[in-house]
Amino acid sequence: MNQPEQQDNPPQRLLVQDAARRADVESKQQQIRSLISQTNADAVLLQDPTNIAWFTAGADLYRCTTDSSRTSIFLTPEARLFATNAVDSAQIFEREAFGLGFQLKQREWFQPHQDLIGDLCRGRKVLTDIPVAGTTAAPDLIAALRQPLSNLDVKRLRQLARVATHAVEATARRVRPGMTESEVAGEVSHRLVKRTVTPVRIQVCADGRNERFRHWLYGEDPIKQYAVISCMARRWGLHVGVSRTVCLDTVPDDLADAYSKLVLMHATGQFFSRNGTQLGDVWSKVHRIYEKFGLASEWQKSDQADIIGFTTSEHQVLPESPVFLTAPTAVYWHPSVGPTMVGDTVLIQDRSAHFLTARSDWPTVQVQVKGRTVPCPGILRIPSSALSANEERDTSPGSIDDAFPSDDDEANTRLDSIWELDMTADQSVFEGDDSAWSEESVLD
C-alpha cells in the first residue's frame, strides 16, 4: 500500500507589514505628541471608532466589536496601545493593525471595559474624545487632527471613489420599470459589500419622492419614470458620496428644467471649493446662483454640502461658515432643486481640485463658470428599446454578479487586506525590489 508523500516544507503563512500605513501612524503619533504638549496632558484616550480609524490609518473596529465588546486606544508621547478584550485582540492585531507598533492591554470579555480604562487613566491627565470619569473631554481638539488628510488618505479616497461611483452608475444602468426602490438599493449595497466597502447610507427616490422628503432612503414602491440613486460609502474609515439620476425612456420636462438649473449650483460649488477659501464665501457664490434663477428659498429645503473624511460630515457648508478649506481635503456637494439631486465628491489640493466621482462613461453636462468648463453628471436616459415589456429580468440571488465584468478596472483592484504571503513559493518577486509588493500592501 502506497504511503502518502510527506511534505518536507509545508506552506507557511507570514504576516506582511505595510510600510505606508506604519509611516502614516508615526506621523499621527507626532500630532498626538504635539496635542499632549500643548495641553500639558499625559496621554490621549481614543474610544470613538472614527478617531481610531484615523489614527490607525484604516482599522475598522466596526467589523470586530459589538455594543457589549469595546476597544480603545491609549496614547502617550512614547507609546501606543490597544485596550481591548481577549475575543477581539487577535483580529485587531492580525487583520486590522498588524505591524503598526501597538502594545496590548486586554481583559476577558466578561470583565468591564471601563475598569481597564480606569486602570490606564488613574493618576494621569488624560484627554479623551468620549467623556470618561476622571478624564478631560476634548472631542473638538481631537477631531481637528483629522483634517487635512494625509497622503495615504488621499490615495485611498481615490480608490474608494472609483468603487462607489461604479456601484451607483452600474446599478442605474440596470434600472427597469417595476423595480422597487428597495431592489435598487439592494443592488447598490451588493456592489459595495462584495468589494469590502460599507454602505453607510443609500437613497433611492423614485418619481420625485425626494421633492417632499429630501432625506428619504428607500421603500417598496416601483419606479415608473425616473429615480435618484445616492450612496455614502466607507472604507478604511474614509467616506465618499455620489448621487446620480436615471430616467426610463423620456425625460419629463419638469425634471429636465429643474436639472438644468441644479447643475449650475453644483458646478459653482465645486469650482469655488479651493484651498484656503472660507466655506461661507463659497456658499455665498452658490446662493447667488440660486437667486439668479428664481430659486431664492430652494436651498433652505435641504443641506447642500459637507467636508467629508473620517466622518460623513466633518464640517457642514453653512451660510457665513468660518471654516477654511485646507488641502488636502474632500467636499461632498449634493445640492437639490425640486425632484432633482446631484452629488459628487471633489478633492481639494494645493493648487487644483480633482473630481473624485467623475467617470468618462456617464452622460456629462459642461457648465461654464468664470470662463472655465466644469463637467457635471447629466441624466442617464435608458431608451425604450432597452425597456421591452417582454424583457425577462433575472431576480435570482446571484443575478447581479455581472456588475464587475473581467475587463472592468474596478473588478481587478483589491481593497481587502493583503496581509499574508506564502513564503515557500517563489520568493524572487519579494527580493531586492520592494516595489514588487508595496503597491498591493498599501491597499490594507
N, C-alpha and C positions, 0 to 999 in steps of 0.2 A: 504494500500500500504506500503510495507516494505521500511523503510528508510535505505540508505547505512550506514554501520557501520562507526563511527568516529574513526580515528586513534589518540589515545591519545599521542603517541610518534612517530611522523613521522620521517623517516630516516633523519639523519643529516650527512653532509659531513665535515670532518675536514682535513686540510692540515697536511702533515707529514713532520717534519723536518728531513733532512738527516744529521746525526751527522758526518759521514765520510766526506761529502762534506764541512760542516762547518769547520771542523778541517783543511781540505786542504786549504780552503780560508784563514783561520787565518795564516797558515804557509806562504802563498804567500803574505799576507799583511806585514809580517815581512820582506820579501825580498824587498818589496817596501819601507819600512821604512829605510832599510839599503841603498838603492839606493838614497833616498832623502837626507840622512845624508852625504853620500859620495860626493854628487854633490852640497851640500849647496842649494838645491831646497826647495820649499814649498809644492809642490804637483806633482802628475803624472796624465796625461790625457791619457786614452786608447780609441782609436777610431777604430783601426783595429779589426774586429771580431775575428781574430786569437788570439790576446792578450786578448780580452775579454773572449773568451772560456777558455784560460789558467787560468786567474785569478779567474774566477767563477767556476772552476772545472767542466766545461762542458756546460755552457749556449750556445745555438746555436741561435744566433741572425739572422742567415740567414732564420730561419723559421718564423720570425715575422716582419722583417723590409723590406723596399723596397729602391730603389735608392733615392726616394724623402722623405723617412722617416727614420731618423737616430737615433742611440743610442750611447752614450759614457759612460765611467766610469771615475769618478773624485776621486782621492785618495790622502788623506793626511795621516800623520803618525797616526792620531787618528780615521779617519773616511773613509768610502767608500760610494759613492752614484751613482745611475744611473741618467744620464741626458738624458731624452727621451721625447716622446710626449704622449699625453693622449690616443691615439689609442693603442699603444703597451704596456703601462705600466702594465696593468692587466696581460697580457700574460707573461711578463718578471717576475713579482713578484710572480705569482701563478704557473707558469709552468717551467720557466727557472732558477729561482734563489730564490725559496722560502726559507725563514728561514736562509739566509746567512749573515744577519747583514747589509744589504744595506739600505741607506736612498734614498729618491726620490726627484728629482727636475725636473718638467715637464712643458712643454708648450703645447698649442694646435697644432694640426698637420699642420695648415697653418702658424704658426709662425716660422721664420727661426731658424734652429738648431744652426747656428753659433752665433746667438745673445745670446742664452742660454749659450753656451760655453764661449763667451766673458765675460758674467757676472761672471762666475765662476773663470776665469783666471785673471781678472782685478786686478792689484796691487800685483800679486804673480809671483814668478819664477816657471814656470810650465814646466816639461819635458813631451814631447809628442811623440807618435810613428808615427803620421802623422802630417806634418808641419801645424801649425795654426799661424796666425798673433799674435804676442805678446808672443809666447811661444818658448821654446828651443827644437828643434828637436833632439831626442835621440833614433832613432829606433834600433840601434845596441845594446845599453845598455839595452833596454827593452827586445829585442829578446833574449839576452843572459840569461835572467832569466828563459826561458822556458826549459833550459837544466841544469842539468839532470832532469829526470822525477820524479814525486812523487810516493809514494806507491799506491795511488789511480789511478794514470795514468797507472801504470803497470798492475794493476788488470783489468782495462778497456781494455787495449790493448790486453790482453789475450782473453777476451770475444769477442772483435771486430774481432780478427784474426780468431777465430773459424767460425764466421758467414761469413766473406769474403771468406775464403778458401772453405767453403761449397758451397757458391754461384757459385764460379768458377768451382769447381770439379763436382758438381751436374749437372751444365749446360753442361760441357764437356761430361758427360756420355750420354747425350741425343742428341748429335750431330749426324745427319744423312746426307747422300748425298743429295744435293739440298738445304739444309738450307743455308740461306744467312748469311753473316757476321752480318748484322744488326739484323736479327732474334735472333742470338745467343747473341748479345749484349743486346737485349731487355730482354732475359731470365735472364741474369746476373743481370740486373737492377731490374727486378721484384723481384728476390730473396733477394736483398738488401733492396729495399724500403719497402717491406712487413715486414721487421724487423726493420723499422725506421732507417736504415743505408743509408747514402747518397753516391751514386756512383759518385765520383769526376772525375774519368777517366776510361773509358772502351776501351780496344783494342781487336779486333778480326781480326786476319790476316790470311787469307786463302791461302794455297798452295804457301807459300814462298813470299807473297807480302811484308812482312816486311824486306826482304833482301835488297830491294831497298828503302823502306820508313820505317825507323826504328821507327818513331813515328806515324805511321798510326793508325787511330781509327777504323773505320769500314765502309763498303759500302754495295751495294746491290748485289754483285757478289756471286754466290753459292759456297759452299765448295765442292771440289771434292775429295781430298786425305787427307788433314790434315789442322789443324788450331792451332794457338797460341792464347790463351784466357788470357787476363790480366785485372786486375782492381786495382784501388786505391780507397779505401773506407774510409768514415769519419763518426765517431760518437763521441759525447761528445767533439768535436773539434779535436780529435786524428785521425791519419791516419795509415792505414795498406795497404801494397801492396802484391799482389800474382799473379803469372803467371804460366800457365800450357799448355802442348801440347797434343793434341788428334789426333789420326791417324785412318782413316777408313780402316779397313782390313789390308793391307800390309804396313809396314813402308818402304818408299823409302830408297835406300842405301845411297844417299847423305844426307838425313835427319838424318839417324842413325849415320853416320860418324861424321857429324857436332855436333850432340848432345853428342856423347861420349867424344868429346873434351870440349864442353861447360861446362859440369858438373864439369870438373877439375878446371876451373876458379871459378865456383860457390862455390864449396866446399872450395877452398883455401881462397876466400874472407871471407866466413862465419867463417872458422876455426881461422883465424888470427885476426878477429874483437874481440878484448879483451879490458877489462877495462884498461885505462892508455896508450893504444897504439896510436901512431900518425897515422893519416889516410894515410899520404904519405908513411909510412913504410908498411902498409897493402897493398896499391896499388902496391908497388914495387914487392911484392911477387906474386901478381896476374899477373903482367906484365911479370914476368919471365916465368910463365906457358904459356902465350900467345906465347912468343918467342920460348920456348922449342918445341912446337908443330907446328912450322912453320906459326904462325898467328901473326907475329910481328906488323902488321899495323891494324889488325882487330878491336882492341879496339878503334881506332880513329874514327870509323864509328858510334859509339853510346856511350852515357853515361853509366856508369857501376853500380853505387850505390849511395845512399843518406842516410844521417842520417834523419830520419823522426820523427814526433811527432805531434805538433800542426800545422805544415805545411807539404807539400809533400816533401820538401827538406830544412831542417834546415841548412845542410851543404852538398855540393856535394863532393863525393870522387874524388879527382883530384891528378895527379902526384905532388909530393912534397907538398901536403896539410899540413899546420902546425897545423891543428885542432887535438886535442886529444879526444879519446873516454872516456867519463866519465860516469860510471854506476850510476843509470840505464838509458840506452838509447837504441834506436832501430835503426837498419840499414836495409834498403831495398836493397838487392843485386839483380840486374837484368841484368846480362851480356848477350851478344848475339854473336852468330857466324853464319854468313851466314843467312839461313832462320830460325834458331832456336833462341829461347829466353827462359830463365827460370827466375823465380822471387820468392824470399822468404824474409820474414821479420824475422830478428833474434834479440832477446832481449839480450843486453849485461848487465850482472850483475856483482857483485863484483868479483867472482871467477869462473864464468861459463857463458855459453851462452845458451839460450833456443830458439829453432826453433819454433817461434810462429805459422807459417803457415804449419807445417808438420802434416800430418794425416796418420794413420796406414793403411787406406783402399785405398791408392793410390799407384801405382807402384813405387818402390823405387830403386835407384841406390846407392850402397855403394861405397864411394870413400875413399881411404886411403891417409891421409895427416899426415906426421910425425909419422907414426905408429898408428894413431888414425882413427877410422871409422867416416866419416861424411855422413849422409844419405841425398841424394838429390832426388827430384822428378824425376821419369822417364817419358817415353811417354806412355800415355794410348792408347792401341790398342783396338778398338772395332771390334770384329771378324765378319767375313762375315755372320755368322749365325744370327747376330742381325741386318744385313743390307739388309734384304729381299726386293726385288724390289716391292713385293706386300704388304709390310707393310704400313698400313694407319697411317698417322701422324695427330694427333688432333691439329688443329691450332686455336681452339676457344679461346676467351679471357681468360677463366679460366682453360685452359688445362695444366698449369704447377703448379697447386696447390699441386700436389704430391711431390713437391720439398722438403717438410718438413714432412715426414711421422711421425705418432704419436710416434714411438719409437726412433726418432732422437733427440739427446740432444739439437741440435740447435733449434728445434721446441718448446722446453719447457722452454727455458731461456728467460725471458722477458727483453728487452733492453729499452723499453719506460719507462717513469717516473712512479714510484709508488708514487703517490702524494696525494691520498685521502684514507681515511678509513671510513667505515660506523660504527660509534661508538655506534649505537643502537643494533648492532649484538653482538654475544657472545664475550665479552671482555677478557675472561680468557687468550687468547693467547698473549695479549698485557700487561699483568700484571706480574710484578715480574722479568721476564727474557727478557731482550732486544733482545737476540739472535733470538727470535721468529720472529722479523720483520726486524732487522737490515740488514740481508743478502740480502733481497729484496730491501730495501730502498736505499742501496748504488749503485744500478743499475741506479739511476736517473742521 
